Amino acid sequence: ASAMSYALAGSRMVSTDHLYLMTNSLRSMNWPRHWMIKALEAASGDQRAASDWLVLNHPQLEEFDIREHYKSLSTHKNFEGFLPKWVYVALLRCHGNLDRAKEWLLTSGKGA
């Protein structure tokens, strides 16, 4: 007999098979996987509460993802020679447009 694998969903221990089914159900609602895991943790593994949590918190989750994406872009080769914190500011100001962000950095005198 094979040992069953378990994972933590919030404060509940559930089998990884059960966690897979829970995330698949939420995934059918087109939520990103990393959001579903956060939601299940916040809802102590309760699938319905996790769904409600996603509906209530998706604007903040989207904003967080955008900011994380901009942070990762701050080390892009187009921005060599600029301080990463100013690249991040430029990307925020230019809504993630790399060319406009670089132009802002060059014309503002920031970060060089």
Secondary structure, DSSP 8 states (H G I E B T S, - for coil): -----EEEETTEEEEHHHHHHHHHHHHTTT--HHHHHHHHHHTTT-HHHHHHHHHHHHHHHHHHHHHHHHHHHTTSGGGTTS-HHHHHHHHHHTTT-HHHHHHHHHHHT---
